[in-house]
Amino acid sequence: MITWDGGSNTAARSAALERLDYFCPRAGLVYHKCRNYDYGQNGDAYVSGLSPYIRIGLLTEAECARAALSKHSEHQCRKFLEELFWRVYWKGYLENHRAIWDQYKRDLNLVLEDDSLTRDIATAESGRTGIDCFDSWAKELVETGYLHNHARMWFASIWIFALKLPWQTGAHFFLSHLLDGDVATNTLSWRWVAGLHTKGKAYLASRSNIAKYTENRFAPTQLASKAVPITEDPPLQTLSPRIQAAPIEIDRESKYGFLFTDDDASIPNFGDNRPQTALALFPETRYTRAGISQSVIDFRRSSMDDTVGRLENLGISTVLVFQNHANAIVDWISNHQLDTIACHQPYIGDWNDEWNEIEASIASSGSKLRLFRRWWEADLFPHAQKGFFPFKKRLPAVWERIQSPLVAGLSY
């Protein structure tokens, strides 16, 4: 799975809730039966369209699961629930195997420096390969920031096995253009197609499968007849993951601020102990330098603006900064005389790579950093060590708990 659904370019909590309300009646057997069909850019879709909102934090997995279970029995909407929690599995897996991310970045830089690949990569990204389905998907991705999940699998398989391009460059292309682009889901899904996640089992796109699930819009003949799994040196051993922080309590006597990034622009349940202020970090310059598309930057920026506005409506003064984050944190803490900073624990990816500097800035200001995590992530991440199916056995208990009242403390 490259990711589980696709989406919209309206980055607001209100739009996310409207989309969730629209989709939920179809989250049961209709989704189970029809979700694999890709009807094209202007065709009818049976996928949810929720993943960009979940990626940025305008919706959470628990909210989506709760909404689906309010309309359907667990049996009826189980497939949607399982697909929903693939993202949690991927994020937990990368948390437990963080060397994969470091290796990906290193290898990507190496292949991008290979001039012999430049022309072929550009041809693929611009949709000029002569493989009609692939070229159509490449253009759709750039134009819309979206591809159907099944098309993502086919696309990745063609990129790796038919065009024989490095999987890392394809993953980079996706991450640069997908509105729902997520480091863990994207990196590990490309590795799955390549045969690196489940060792020796690659995913091969076939003419018959593409014809069936595009209802004969495409039936390409220029596909690889065999998928030879990619091999690699084992990633270097890394430190064990941090303790997964469950919901936390903040001392009521503490002057605390809420710090968040575009990796998670959600607003937790503060209860009756709201922070005095909030600081939002958005690395617009870094994204531009990394080649992230303007549509992705705009979507994430508008999501951050929406969260800032909702925090302001709660009476929480909020500052949004775009660069020099470490200095901005020091000034923010000093200006508000904060002694505690609450922040969602960063996921493995770009923000986690910068976290040592952020932690050092907070420590230099004399404030205490309190990291927390969604309770279902704290429950499930330790079990995302191997394949999805052992992880899946833990899900029914999570779905049952999701329908219970909110957990006490700073939580979701």
C-alpha positions in Angstrom: 0.0 0.0 0.0 1.4 3.4 -1.0 -1.2 5.1 1.2 -4.7 4.4 1.8 -6.7 7.2 0.2 -6.5 10.5 -1.5 -8.0 13.9 -1.2 -8.9 17.4 -1.5 -7.0 20.7 -1.6 -9.2 22.6 0.8 -7.2 22.7 4.0 -9.6 23.4 6.8 -11.0 21.5 9.7 -14.5 22.3 8.6 -13.8 20.9 5.1 -12.3 17.8 6.7 -15.4 17.2 8.8 -17.7 17.8 5.8 -15.8 15.2 3.8 -15.9 12.7 6.7 -19.7 13.2 7.1 -20.1 12.7 3.3 -18.0 9.5 3.2 -19.2 7.7 6.3 -22.4 6.2 4.9 -20.2 4.4 2.3 -17.5 3.3 4.8 -19.1 -0.1 5.1 -19.7 -2.8 2.5 -19.6 -0.3 -0.4 -16.1 0.7 0.5 -15.1 -3.0 1.0 -16.4 -3.9 -2.5 -15.4 -0.9 -4.6 -12.3 0.7 -3.0 -9.8 -0.9 -5.4 -11.3 0.6 -8.5 -9.6 3.7 -10.0 -12.1 5.5 -12.2 -9.7 8.3 -13.1 -9.3 11.9 -12.3 -12.9 12.9 -13.0 -14.6 9.6 -12.3 -16.7 8.4 -9.4 -14.6 7.5 -6.4 -15.3 5.1 -3.5 -12.3 6.0 -1.5 -12.7 8.3 1.5 -10.6 11.3 0.4 -9.6 11.8 4.0 -5.9 11.1 3.9 -4.6 14.7 3.4 -6.6 15.8 6.4 -5.3 13.0 8.5 -1.7 13.5 7.3 -1.7 17.2 8.5 -3.8 16.5 11.7 -7.1 18.2 10.7 -8.6 14.8 11.4 -7.3 11.9 13.5 -7.6 8.2 13.0 -9.8 7.9 16.1 -12.3 10.5 14.8 -12.6 8.7 11.5 -13.0 5.3 13.1 -15.6 6.6 15.6 -17.6 8.2 12.8 -17.6 5.0 10.7 -18.6 2.9 13.7 -21.5 5.3 14.3 -22.9 4.3 10.9 -21.9 0.7 10.6 -21.1 -2.4 12.6 -17.5 -3.2 13.1 -17.9 -6.2 10.7 -19.4 -4.0 8.0 -16.7 -1.3 8.1 -13.7 -3.5 9.2 -11.9 -3.0 5.8 -12.1 0.8 6.1 -10.9 0.6 9.7 -8.0 -1.7 8.8 -7.0 0.6 5.9 -7.2 3.6 8.2 -4.8 2.0 10.7 -2.2 1.0 8.0 -0.9 4.5 8.4 -0.5 4.0 12.2 1.3 0.7 11.5 3.7 2.4 9.0 4.5 5.2 11.4 5.1 2.7 14.3 7.3 0.5 12.1 9.5 3.4 11.1 9.7 4.5 14.8 11.0 1.0 15.6 13.3 0.9 12.6 14.5 4.5 12.3 17.7 3.6 10.5 15.6 2.9 7.4 14.9 6.7 7.1 18.6 7.6 7.5 19.5 5.0 4.9 16.8 6.3 2.5 18.1 9.9 2.7 21.7 8.8 2.2 20.8 6.6 -0.8 18.5 9.2 -2.3 21.3 11.7 -2.3 23.6 9.2 -4.0 21.3 8.4 -6.9 20.3 12.0 -7.4 23.9 12.7 -8.0 24.1 10.1 -10.7 24.0 12.1 -14.0 23.2 8.9 -16.0 19.8 8.7 -14.4 18.8 12.4 -14.7 17.1 12.1 -18.2 15.2 8.9 -17.4 13.9 10.3 -14.1 12.8 13.5 -15.8 11.0 11.5 -18.5 9.1 9.5 -15.9 8.2 12.4 -13.7 6.9 14.4 -16.7 4.8 11.5 -18.0 6.6 10.9 -21.3 7.5 7.2 -21.0 5.0 5.9 -23.6 3.3 3.7 -21.0 -0.1 5.3 -21.2 -1.4 4.5 -17.7 1.9 5.5 -16.0 2.1 8.8 -18.0 -1.5 9.6 -17.1 -0.8 9.0 -13.4 2.4 11.0 -13.4 0.5 14.0 -14.8 -2.5 13.5 -12.4 -0.1 13.4 -9.4 1.6 16.7 -10.4 -1.7 18.4 -11.3 -3.8 17.3 -8.3 -1.5 16.1 -5.5 -3.4 12.8 -5.5 -3.4 9.3 -6.9 -5.7 6.5 -6.1 -4.1 3.9 -3.7 -4.2 1.2 -6.3 -2.6 3.5 -8.9 0.2 4.3 -6.5 1.0 0.6 -6.3 1.0 0.1 -10.0 3.0 3.3 -10.5 5.7 2.3 -8.1 5.9 -1.2 -9.6 6.3 0.2 -13.1 8.9 2.8 -11.9 11.0 0.0 -10.3 10.6 -3.0 -12.5 9.6 -1.7 -16.0 11.5 1.6 -16.1 14.3 0.2 -13.8 14.7 3.4 -11.9 15.8 3.6 -8.2 12.9 3.3 -5.9 14.2 6.1 -3.8 13.7 8.6 -6.6 10.1 7.5 -7.1 9.5 7.8 -3.3 11.0 11.3 -3.5 8.7 12.2 -6.5 5.6 11.1 -4.5 6.7 12.9 -1.3 7.2 16.1 -3.3 3.7 16.1 -4.8 1.2 14.1 -2.6 -1.0 16.3 -0.4 -1.1 13.3 1.9 2.6 12.6 1.6 3.8 11.1 4.8 7.5 10.0 5.5 6.7 6.6 7.0 3.8 5.6 4.8 5.5 6.7 1.6 9.0 5.3 2.3 7.9 2.0 3.6 5.2 1.4 1.0 7.8 2.0 -1.8 10.0 -0.5 0.0 7.1 -2.9 0.1 6.6 -2.7 -3.6 10.4 -3.2 -4.1 10.4 -6.3 -2.0 12.4 -4.8 0.8 9.7 -4.6 3.5 8.6 -8.2 3.1 11.9 -9.7 2.1 11.9 -11.3 -1.3 8.2 -10.5 -2.0 7.9 -7.7 -4.5 4.7 -6.3 -6.0 4.4 -6.7 -9.8 1.8 -4.6 -11.7 0.0 -6.7 -14.3 -1.9 -5.8 -17.5 -5.0 -7.8 -16.4 -5.1 -6.3 -12.9 -4.8 -2.7 -14.2 -7.4 -3.4 -16.9 -9.9 -4.8 -14.4 -9.6 -2.1 -11.7 -9.5 0.8 -14.2 -12.5 -0.8 -16.1 -10.4 -1.1 -19.2 -9.3 2.6 -19.3 -5.8 1.1 -19.4 -4.4 -2.2 -20.5 -0.6 -1.6 -20.8 1.6 -4.1 -22.6 5.0 -2.6 -21.8 5.2 -4.0 -18.2 7.8 -6.1 -16.6 7.1 -9.8 -16.8 9.0 -10.5 -13.6 9.7 -8.6 -10.4 13.2 -9.3 -9.2 13.1 -8.0 -5.5 15.6 -5.3 -4.8 18.4 -6.1 -2.3 20.3 -3.9 0.1 22.7 -4.0 2.9 20.9 -4.3 6.3 20.3 -0.8 7.8 22.8 0.1 10.6 21.6 -0.6 14.1 20.1 2.4 15.8 19.1 3.3 19.3 15.9 2.0 20.7 12.8 4.3 20.1 12.0 6.8 22.8 9.4 5.8 25.4 6.0 6.3 23.8 4.4 9.1 25.8 0.8 8.4 26.6 -1.5 11.4 27.5 0.0 13.6 30.1 -1.2 15.9 32.9 0.2 19.4 33.1 0.6 21.0 36.5 -2.2 23.6 36.9 0.3 25.9 38.6 2.5 25.8 35.5 2.7 28.5 32.9 2.8 26.3 29.8 2.8 26.8 26.0 1.7 24.4 23.3 4.3 23.8 20.5 3.3 22.2 17.2 4.5 21.7 13.6 3.0 20.9 10.3 3.8 17.2 11.0 0.8 17.4 13.3 -1.4 20.5 13.2 -4.1 18.9 15.4 -5.4 20.4 18.6 -5.4 18.0 21.5 -8.1 18.0 24.2 -6.8 20.5 26.7 -9.7 20.0 29.1 -10.0 23.0 31.5 -6.2 23.5 31.6 -5.5 25.4 28.4 -2.0 26.7 27.6 -1.3 30.4 27.9 0.0 30.5 24.3 1.0 28.4 21.3 3.8 28.4 18.8 3.5 26.9 15.3 6.6 26.0 13.3 6.4 25.7 9.5 9.6 25.2 7.4 8.5 26.8 4.2 12.0 27.7 3.0 13.2 24.1 3.7 10.4 22.7 1.7 11.1 25.0 -1.3 14.8 24.0 -1.3 13.9 20.3 -1.1 11.7 20.6 -4.2 8.3 20.1 -2.5 5.6 21.3 -4.9 3.9 24.6 -4.3 0.5 22.9 -4.0 1.8 20.8 -1.1 3.4 23.8 0.6 0.1 25.8 0.2 -2.0 23.0 1.6 0.2 22.6 4.7 0.5 26.3 5.2 -3.3 26.8 5.0 -3.8 23.9 7.4 -1.5 25.6 9.9 -3.4 28.9 9.4 -6.6 27.0 10.1 -5.2 25.5 13.3 -3.9 28.9 14.4 -7.3 30.4 13.9 -9.0 27.7 15.9 -6.5 28.1 18.7 -7.2 31.8 18.7 -10.9 31.1 18.9 -10.2 29.2 22.1 -8.5 32.3 23.5 -5.0 30.9 23.1 -2.6 33.5 21.5 -0.7 31.8 18.8 2.4 32.7 16.7 3.3 31.1 13.4 7.0 31.2 12.3 8.6 30.1 9.1 12.3 30.0 9.7 14.9 30.3 12.5 12.8 28.1 14.6 15.3 27.6 17.4 15.6 31.4 18.0 11.9 31.8 17.7 11.3 29.2 20.5 13.7 31.0 22.8 12.0 34.4 22.2 8.6 32.9 22.6 9.4 31.2 25.9 11.1 34.4 27.2 8.2 36.7 26.1 5.6 34.6 27.9 7.8 33.4 30.8 6.9 29.8 30.2 8.2 27.1 32.5 6.6 24.1 30.6 6.3 23.3 26.9 3.8 20.6 25.7 4.4 19.1 22.3 3.3 16.1 20.3 6.3 13.7 20.1 7.8 14.1 16.7 7.5 11.3 14.2 10.6 9.9 12.4 11.2 12.2 9.5 12.4 15.8 8.9 11.1 17.2 12.2 12.7 14.5 14.3 15.9 15.2 12.4 15.8 18.7 13.8 14.6 17.9 17.2 17.9 17.9 19.1 18.3 21.6 18.2 14.7 22.3 19.3 15.2 20.5 22.6 18.4 22.4 23.2 16.6 25.7 22.6 13.9 24.8 25.1 16.5 23.5 27.7 18.6 26.7 27.3 15.5 28.7 28.2 15.1 26.8 31.5 11.7 25.3 30.4 10.7 21.7 30.8 9.6 19.8 27.7 6.7 17.5 28.0 6.2 15.2 25.0 2.9 13.4 24.5 1.4 11.1 21.9 -2.0 9.9 20.9 -3.0 7.0 23.1 -3.6 4.6 20.2 -0.1 5.3 18.9 1.3 4.7 22.4 -0.7 1.4 22.5 0.1 0.2 19.0 3.6 1.4 18.0 5.4 -1.2 20.2 3.6 -3.9 18.2 4.6 -2.5 14.8 7.8 -4.5 14.8 7.2 -6.9 12.0 4.4 -7.5 9.5 0.9 -5.9 9.5 -1.0 -9.0 10.4 0.3 -9.5 13.9 -0.3 -5.7 14.4 -3.8 -6.1 13.1 -4.7 -8.5 16.0 -4.4 -5.5 18.4 -6.9 -3.3 16.5 -10.3 -4.5 17.7 -9.4 -3.5 21.3 -8.4 -0.1 20.0 -11.6 0.3 18.1 -13.6 -0.6 21.1 -11.8 2.0 23.2 -12.2 4.6 20.6 -15.9 4.6 21.2 -15.4 5.2 24.9 -15.1 8.7 26.5 -12.0 10.7 26.0 -8.9 9.9 28.1 -8.1 12.3 30.9 -5.2 14.7 30.5 -3.7 16.3 27.5 -4.9 13.8 24.9 -6.9 13.1 21.8 
